[in-house]
Amino acid sequence: MNIIGLVLASLSLAHPSIDRIEKIGGVAAVNRRVEFVVGLAASYKNPFDPEEVSLDLAVTSRSGKTLRIPGFLYRSYRRSVGPGILAIAYASTEALKKGAGLTKKFEKGELLEPTHPEEWRVRFTPTEPGKYRLRFELRDRTGRASKVAPDLDVKRGSIAPGFVGIDPLNPRAFRLSTGQSFFPIGANIGWADVRGTRDYDDWLSGYGKAGANWGRVWLSPSWTTFALEQPGQAGRIALGNAWRLDYALDLASRSGIYLQVCIDSYNVLRDGTSWPEWSRSPFNVANGGPLRTPFDFWHDPEMARQYRNKLRYLVARWGSEPHVFAWEFWNEVDGITDFKAEPVREWCRSMGKYLISIDPYHHLLTSSYGGNGAGAGDAAVFALPQIDFSVSHLYDSPDGPAAVIDAQRRLRALGKPHFVAEFGADASGPRGDEDPHGMQLHDALWSSIASGGSGASMLWWWDSYIHPKNLYPQLGVAASLMKGVDWGRERLEETPVKLEFLDPPKQLARVDVVLEGGVANWSPSPVNRPKTIQIDPRSVRGGPVGGFLHGIRNHPELHNPITFETDLPWPTVFEATVGDVSGYGGANLKVTVDGNVVFDKEFVDTQAVHSVETLKGYAGTHSFEIGIGRHKIVVENSGPDWVRVDYRFKHAILQTAPQLVAWASIGQNLGFAWVRQTDRTWRNVIEKKLAIPAAPPSLLVLPKLRPGTWEAQIWDTWLGKIVSKRTVTVVAGKPAKFALPAIGSDLGVKLIRQH
């Protein structure tokens, strides 16, 4: 509470008043923020509760449109470097019980010192030129007051970049209010370490110089840099951290970066293992919050009231900033204790309606999921009219690009934009020393663009990987590729693509059939149903397979045994490679060949009752000889929970095409393709250290290219250079074929229709 509020709180007969309005900043212009300092007298105890005190600005434009802009309490700070203590995250319940990992001391961290008393402010960004009428309105429990300010004369001038919205030309694309197509490219920058905003000095300038335009920050839990709520301060805003977010957004604006603002993370409603935060959550009744259990969040009226107050503060302080890309309600909400889809769905609907009603700038809105649906989340939430776009969070796939593309295929059917907002080859860490050149960043970027994503895939490991390994140029390559592309107008969509030998070999070699565990999830998707894979000398039909082989106790509805039917004129060896096993009870693996059990092993969970850590000790490959002719191999998990299994048939089929895989997206006059060696996955190259032989020159075959003359630019995807060009005339009804050079890793293709 400011000094005036303290004095008037003791005077029961006091009435609110507005004494002074001061405009700060330069000349008002379209899409540039105008800020007012408002001197007021009011009676309140909690300045963040609009039921006690509220300041609003009623703005009427020349066109007669009236907006209501909420005001907010502000305090300015000065940053310095010195010794202190930082609250940090912890890794387990055991660490929490021991009091370990809650704080760390530092000698040269960021310190904040207030420079002025608290004051009330209003921020407004005009979106059209002309004169605006301004009326400030104040209310507290004792009454109301208002004051008319001089008209605001907004110049057209040089119009700054506008707010991000859904493209009116294409519901699956983004476009700025000033007309430019917007394709998000960037990475997560959720929080900093002890250096605080000085880390953002480095990160945001690095992303901006590379040409990236997107980032994502967290406002929760309490140990994060921009955490707005602290334990013991329920319903109040941490003004120092709010100042930090001001600083980061101002820097992002100057760097051309639009920040996705994630309001809360599952941690604050989690009381189990893996990053629990409930014990120090500001929502917890033990810390002065309104909730006795995490699940109470979804139906407690006082919690809902406090959350609406927080949303009002967000809109008041940062809603006027065009470089707020979107609000994100939750990070991986399915990670909370006692997650249930329907209460979360209804909460998103209700809070979404409220947020839309108070945000005069109509910022985009989304939310995110983790394990549920392999990061693809609850389609019913993403389908809500209040939710503008969907995101996926993807980790630990043996073939990351394939997981990216699978998520996009599942969610693009909603007719809304979709991109992967968190990506990592391994959820346990960046493994930067093993992957110093950034393969996991590079591959996810190219696969998302080539498959028609509405934005690039955004890597998670920003502070421990992108920055220390200086991988910003990877983002620069993607930005160069997309420069000048009007994604929405082109209406890029994934298209079928094939690869053929440029010079077919006289005798076909035999190659392995590899069916690595793909998408790993707990949703009722096609990979979580019984499946049959048919293998003959020239083809494999019936894939893909799931990343998890599910058991029969914890998720019986997802039980997904796999049947392989082989019909080969030569013998082969079938390999089942076991990886991780669930720490929620273990699993079992049984293999039968033609009805005979050849392998049956329990993967017993021998951990203590309270531990659910993934079991690593059962990893290994199990081999079985399969003879000539027809055979049926069934692989089943009849244990309690999931196990990861990859499958391989050695030298099983003829190599009728180059050992390459490709994805492509094609629009009216533009297209992208990404071609890589089939076995060049992060797991094979980085984990297994396999040397993948180069593929010979080939033909990229696109059956659905629009007739006309097309130029194919062949890109070195690592250096961001065009290494050659091809021109092909496409005839209606015939596939287009583009010659590609030998490929020792991967290459990109940008297709441009000349006429």
N, C-alpha and C positions, 0 to 999 in steps of 0.2 A: 504494500500500500504506500502511496506517496504521502508527503507531509500534509498536503491539504486534506487528503482522505482521512488521515489519522485525526486531524483536528475536528473535522466535521462529523466523524463517526461518533464523537462524544456529545454532539449538539443535536438533540432530538428534533428541534424545531428548524434546523438548517434546511435550505432548499438548494437544489443544484443550480449552477450557473456556468455559462461559458464566458470567460473574461477576455480571451485573446486567441486570435487565429493567425498563425505565421506560415506563409508558404516558403519552403526551402527548395533550393535547386535552381536551375536555369529556366530558360524560356520553355513554356509548355508546347509539346509537339506530339504528333500522332505516334502512338505506341511507345512513348517515353513516360516513365513514371513521374507523377507530381506528388509531393509529400507536404503535409501540413502538420505543424505542431500546434496542439490545442491546449491552451491554458484553461483549466476548469476547476470548479469546486463541486464536490459530490460526497455523499456519505456511503461508505462501503467498507467491508472487511476483506472481501476477495475480489480483486480487480479483474479476475479472469472468469467471473460468473456473471453473465448478462442479466440474470434475475436480480442481481444486486446493483449493478451499474452497467450501462451500455452507452457507447458513443457511436453515432452513425452519421454518414454524409449522404444526403439525398442529392443526386446529380441529375440535372435535366439538360439534355443535349439540344442542339438547334433543331434536330429532327423531331423533338418532342418525346424522345425515349428517356425514361427516368430509371436510374440505377440506385440501389441502396448499398452503400459501401460501409462495412463495419470498421470501427476504429479499434485500437489496441494499446496496451501499456508497453512502453519502450524504455530501454536504458542503454546508453552508449558505454563502450568499454575500450580499454587500451590493452594491447597484448604485449607481453614481454617474455623473456626466457629466464628461468630460474629453477630452484629445487622445489619439489612438491610431491604429492601422492595422487595417483590415478586409480580410480575404480576400474577393474577390468573383468573380462569374462572368465569363466572357469569351465573345466572340461567334464566334470562328473559330479554326481551326488556325493561320492566319497570325499572329493576335494572340498565340497561345500561344508560337509559335516566337520571336517578338520579345520575349517576356516582358511583353507589354502586357496591361493589364486584369486582372492577378492580385490586386492590392491597391490600396487607396486610403487616403490619410491623412484623418483627420478631427480637428476641433478640439473638437466638442461631441457626442461619441458616448457610447454606453453602455460603462461599464467595470464589471467584476465583481471584487470583492475577497473572498476567503474570510473568514468570521467565526469559524469553529470548525474543529477538526481533523476529518478523515474519521471517520465512525462507521457502524455497521451498523444498518439499520432494517428493520422489517416493517410493511406496511400491510394492513389487513383491513377489509372493509366487510360487516357482517352484513346479511342480507336477511330475517331473521325474528327476532321477539323471543324472549327467554328467556336462559337461562344457557349459556355456551359454555365448554367445557374447553380449555385452552391448553397445548400442549407445544412448546417450542422445541428444535430439533435442529440440531446443528452437526457438520460433517464436514470434515476435511482429509486430507492424505496420511498423517498419522501416526495417525489414529484418529477416534473419535466422542465427542460429549458431548451431553447433553440437560438440560433444566431445565423443570419444570412451573411455570407462572405461576398466580396467583389466577384463579378463574373470572371471565369477563367477563359482566356482567349487562346485557343489551341491552333498553332500554325501547322500547315501541311508539311512544309520543309522537306527534308530528306527522311522519308518514312522508314523507321527502324523495322527490323524483322518482327513479324507478328507472333501471335499465339498459335500453338499447334492444335489442329483439329482433324476430324475425319475428312478425307478428300471428298468433296461433293461429286467428283467425276468417277470415284471408285471407292466403295465402302470398305475395301480391304487395304486402303492406303492412307497416308497422312499428308496433310498440306497445311502450310502456314496461312494465317488469315490475310497476309499480304500477297498470296498467290503462288508462292514457290512450293514445289513438291518437296517433301521432307522424308528422307530415308535414314532412320536412326543407325548410327555407327558409333560404337564406343565400348565401354566396359564399366563394371561396378566400381564405385569408390565409396563404399558404405560408411566407413569411419576411419579416423586417423589414430595414430599412437600418441605418444607423449608430445610430439611436435605440434599437434593440433592443426590449426589452419595453415601453418607453414608447410605441412605435407600437401595441402591443396594448392599452395603456390606452385609446387613442383608438378603435381599430377595434372591439374587443369591446364596449365600452360603446355605441358607435354602433349596432352590429347588435342588441344586446340591447334598447336603447330603442325600436328600430323594431319589435321583435317577432320578429326572426329567431331561429332556433334551431340553426343548423348552420354549421360552418366546417371548413376543411381545412388542415392544416399538414404541412410536410415535415421529415423527420429526416435528409435527405441531399440534395445533396452537401455537401462539407465547408465550403462558404462560407455555408450557410444558418444561420439564427438558432438552430435547435434541433439542428444536426448532432451526432450522437452519436459519430461516428468521424472521426478526423483522419488525414491522411497521416503515416506513421511510427508510428502508434499502433494497429496492427491488433489486433483482439481486445480493445480497451480502450474505455471509455466516457468521453467528455468531460463531467466532472461539472458544470462551469459551465453548459454548454448544457442539460444535464439539469435543472439548477435553473431555467433560463429556461422550460423546458416545464412544470415544476411551477407556476411563476408564472402562465403563460398558462392552464393548465387550472383553477387556482383562480379566476382572473378569469372564465373562461368559465362555470364553475359558478355564480358569483354573478350572471352576466348571462343565464343560461338558455340558453347555447350548448353544443351537443354537438360535439366536435371529431373529425373523421375524421383519423386519424394515418397518414400515408403514410411508410412505413419507408425505401424506397429509390427513386431515380429512375434512369431509363435512362442519364443522363449518366455515372455512375460506371463504366459498361461500354461507353462510346463513345469511339472514338479517331479519328473522322472529323470532318467539319464539323458546324456547327450545335450549339453548346454541348457540345463534347467535354470530358471530365473524366478520362479514363483516366490521363493523365500524372500527375495528383495524386490519383488514387483510392487510398483506404487498402487496397483489395483488390490493388493492383498490387505485384508482387514488388519492383519498384524502390523502393517506399515501405514495404517490410517486410511486405507482404501475401503471401498464398499463391499468387497467380495470375500466370502468365506471359502469358496472353492473356485478353481479356474473355470469350471463349466458354468458357474453362475453369471459369467460375463455376458452370455448371450440372451439373458432374460431379466437381469436385474435393472429396475427402472432408474435407480440413482446412477448406476454405471452408464446407462444410455444417456442420461442427462449430462453427466460430466464429459462423455465422449462428444456429444453435440457441441458443448462449450469449446472443447479442443478444436473441433473442426472450424468453428467460427473464428478462433484465433488464427488458425492456419490461413484461412481465406483473407482475414483482415491484414495479416502481416505479409503474406507472400502471394496471395492471389493476384495482385496487380503486376506480378513479374512475368513477362512473356516467356522467360527462360525456365519457368516451371513446366516441364514437358507434360507431367501428369501427376495426379495423386494416386497412390497405391495403398489401399486399406491395410493389407496384411502381407507380410512375408511368410510364405509357406504355412498357411494357417492350419493345414492338416497335421502339423507337428505338435499341436497343443494336446494337453491331457484330455482324454475322453472326447476326442474329436467326433462330431456327428455332422453329417453334411447338411441336413435340413435346417437346423438352427442357424448355422453359419450363412446359409443361402438367404434365409429370411432377414437376417441382420444386414447383409449386404444390400438387399433390396430397400430396407427401411432407411439405413444410413445413407445409401446412395441417393435416395429421393431428397433427404434433408440437405446433403452437400450440394446437390444440383440447385436446390432452391435458394441457397445463400451465396453461391459463387457467381458473381456477375460476369465473369470472364469465360465461364463454361470450360474450364480445364478438363482434360480427359481423365477418366477414372478406370482403375483396374484393381486386381488383387492377385495373389499368387499362391501356388501349391508346391509341395515338395514331392514326397514319395507317392502320394495318391495319383495314380495314372501316370507314373514315371515323369512327374513334373508337369504333365499336361493338365492336371487339375480337374475341377468339376465343370463340365461343359454347361451344366444348367446355370451356374453362376455367371460364366462368361456370356451366356445367352441373354442374361437380364438386360432390359433396356437401359438400366442405369450404368452398366459396365460397357465401356467403349471399345476395348480391345483385350485380347487374351495374350498371356505370356506363359512360357514353359521354363522350368528349371531342370537341367539335365546334367547328371554326373555318372561316372563309372560305367559307361557303355563301352564294350570292346571296340565298337566302331562309332565314334562320336557323330560324324556326319550323317550316318544312317539314322541315328536317334533324332538328330535335328530334323531331318526330312520326315520321319515318321510323325513327330509331334505336329509339324506344319500340316501334314495331310489330314490329321485327325481334327484339327481346330479350324482350318480354313473353311470348313463346311458351314461354320456359323455366319459367314459373310462379313466378318470383321477383321481388322488387322491382327496379325499374330507375329511375334518374334520370340526368340529364346532370350530371356532376360538374365539368366544365370547359366553358365556353362563351365564344366570342368571335366577333364579326362579322368580325374581321380578326386573323389570327395574328401580324401584324407589330407590333401595338400597339393601344392602346385608342381612339386618335383622338378623345379627349375634347373637343378644341376644335371639332371638326366635329359632334360628337354630345353637346352639353352637357346635354341633358335625359335622356339615358340610354335611347335607343330600343332599343339592343341588349340591355340589361338587362331592360327592360320587356317586350319582345316575347317573349323566351325564357321569362320567368316565366309569362306568360299562356298561351302555347301549351302549356307543359308541364302546367299545371293543367287546361286545357280538354280535353286529349287523354288524360287518365287516367294521367299519370305518377305514380309512387310518391313522388315528391318534386319540388320545383321545379328548374329549370335553374340551375346555379350559375356565375355569371360569374367569369372569371379575373382581370380587371384591378381588383384591390382597392386597391392603394396609389397607382396613377396615374390612377384614374378614379372609382371609387365614393366614396372618401374625399375627394379634393380637389374633386369636383363635388357633394358632399353628396347622393348618390343613395340614402342609407339609406331615405328615405320610400317609394321604389319597393318595397323589401322589406316595408315596413310595410303597404302596400296589399294585397300578397299575403297577409301574415299576417292582416290583418283579414278578407279573403275566406274564409280557411280556419279562422277561429276557431270552435271548437266543432264542427267537422266530424269525424265518426268515419269516416275514410277506409276503414279496413278493414271495418267493419260495412256500410258503404254498397256496397262492392264496385264502385266506379266503373270503368266501361269505356268506351273510345272508341265512339261510335255514329255512324251515318250522319247527315248533316245537309245540308239544301238551303236555298237562298235564292230567294225569288220577289219579283217586283214587288208592292208594295202596290197601286199603280195602274198597270197595264200601259200602256206608250205605244201610241198608235195606229199608229205606224210604227216598226219596229225599226231601230235604227242598226247599222252595221257596225263591228266592233272588231277589234283585232289579236289574233292567236294568238301568245302568248308562251310559249316553252318554254326557260326559263333552266336552265342546267346545275344539276342538283340535287345529290344526294349524290355526293361525289367520293371514290372509294376504290379499293383494290387487292384487294378480295375478290370471290369468284365470285357476286356478287349479281345480281338481275334487270337492273339498269341496266348491267351489264358483259357483256351478250350482245347480238347483233344484234337490232334492234328496228324495228318498223314503226309509224308514226303515221299515222292516217287522218283527213283533214279534209274535212268537207262543210259546207254553209251553216249548219248548226245544231249541229254537234258536233265534238269532237276526241276521238279514241279511240286508246288504245295507250300512253299515257304511264305514268310519267314518264321523262325522259331523265336520263342520268348527268352528273355534273359534269365527268368526264374523258371525252374521246374517246381511247381507248387505241390505241397503235400495235401493231406486229407483232414487234418484237425483244425488248424488255425484259419484256413481259408478254403474250405471244401468246395465252394462254388467256383474256385479258380483252378481246380485240379486239372492238369493239362498234360497227360501222357503223350508221348510222340511215337508214332509208328513210321519206320522207314521201310519202304518196299523197294528192293533192288532187283534188277533184271539185267545182268551183265554177262558178257561172254568171257570174262576173265575174273580171277579172284581179287579180293580187296581186303583191306584191314580197316575195321571200324574202330575209331578211338572216341572215347567219352572222357573229356577233361573236366574234372571237378575243380571249381574255384571256391568262392565263399559259401559258407553255410549259415543259415539263420541262427542267431543267438536266442531266439524265442522258442527253443525246444528242439533244435536240430532237425535232421531230415533222414531220408533213406533213399538209396539208389538201387533199383533192380533193372537188370537187362536180360531180356529173353530173346533167343534166336530160334525162329520156327517153333515157338512154344516151349522151348527148353530154357530153363533158368541158367544163365552162364555167369551171372554176377548178382549178388544181393548183399548190401552192406548198410549197416546202421551208422549214421553220423551223429553220435550221441552228444547232447549238450551237457557237459559235465561242469558247467560254471555254477557258481553260487547262485542262489535263488534270485537275488536282487540284481544280478548282472545280465545284460542282454547284448553284450558285445558280440559282433560278428565272429564266427568261428573260422580261423585261418588254417587250422592244422590238418584238414582233410584234403587239401589241394593235391592233385596228381592226375595222371593220365592212365586210363584203363583200356587195354586193346583186346580186340576179338577178331579172329579170322572169319571171313565171309566167303563162301565158295562161289563157283560159277553158277549162273542161272538165277531162278527166282527165290528170294528169301525175304522173310519178314522179321525185322528187329524192332522190339518194343522197349522203350525206355520210360520208366515210371518212378515217381516218388510217392511212396505210401507212408512216409513219415509225417511228423507233426507240421513242419513248416517248409520253407523254400530252400533250394540249393541252386547255385549257378552251374550250368553245364554247357560246354562247347562240344561240337561234334565234327568229326572228320572221317571221310572215306578216302583211303590212300589210293592214288593213281586209278581213280574210278571211272572218269569219263574222258572223252576225246575233247581236245582243246579246239573248238570250232571257231573261236574268236580270240582276239588279243586278251591277255590277262589285264584288262582294264575295266574300270567301272566309271560311269558318267552320269551326271544329272544336268538338266537344262530347263530353263524357263524362257518362254517366248511371248512377245507382245506383238503389237501391230507392225512396228518397224524396228524393233530392237529385241535382242535376246542375249542370254548368257549361258555358258556351259562350263562345267568344271570336270576335268578328266584326270583320274589318278590310277596308279597301279592297284589292282584288286586287293592284294594282300598288304598294301601300305597303310595299315591302321596304326594308331598310336600304341596299341598294345603290342603289336608285332615289332614295330620299329624301336620304341622307347623301352618297353618292358622286356621283350624277348631278345632284343638286339639282332633281329633277323636282317640279313642283307637281301633285298628284293631285287631280282634281275630286271634290267630295263626291258620295256615292251617295245617291239619293233614298230616302224611307221604304220599308221592305221587310218581308217576312215571313220569320221564322226557322221552318223546317219540320223537325220531328223525328218521324220515322215510328215510332220504337220507344219512345215514352214510356209508362210504366205508366198504366192508366186511373185517373181520379180528377181532383180539382181541384188544379191547380198554380199557384203564384204565380211569376212571373218578375220578379226584381229587375234592373233595367237599371243597370249600374254605369259611372260615369266611371272608367276604368281608371288614369288618371293622378292624379286627386285622391282616389281611394278612396271615392267617395260614391255612394249610390244616388240616381239622378236621376229615376226613375219606376218604377212597378210595373204589371204586367199580370196578370190572372187568367184562366186558360183551363181549361175542363172537357174532359178528354181521354176520348174514347170508344174502347173496344176495337176494334181493326182499322182505325182512322182516324188519320192523322198529326195531330200537334199543331202549331198555327200560332200564333206569337207576333208581334205587330206591333212593329217596331223603328223608331225615328226616323231621320231623315237622318244619315248617318255621314260626318264629315269626316276621320276618322282611324281610330278603332276603338272598340269598346265591349265590355263584358263582360256576361254574363247568368248570374245565379245562380238556379237553379230549385229550388223547395221544394214538395214535395207536401203539401197541407193536409189532405186526407183522401181 
